[in-house]
Amino acid sequence: MLLAPKYTSIRQVRQTRYQAIADDLRRRVEAGAVGAGRLLPSESELSADYGASRVTVRRALEALRDEGLLESRQGLGWLVASD
């Protein structure tokens, strides 16, 4: 019989947090709140909005980029991928 771990590691919390942010951003994009080719708020603004570090926000954005939902442009920021 497997027992649930008594404590949650920091790594598990970070994974959950960035995944939750990615899920919320994915819903916003899919709902049309941010259209194709549109610029997302800066990492700093998203960090403040979600109450998370920029590293956590960046990890969420990178996960969505890996899915093909977002694109990143150096010096410009994160954009919703064009169809």
Secondary structure, DSSP 8 states (H G I E B T S, - for coil): -----SS--HHHHHHHHHHHHHHHHHHHHHTTSS-TT-B---HHHHHHHHT--HHHHHHHHHHHHHTTSEEEETTTEEEE---
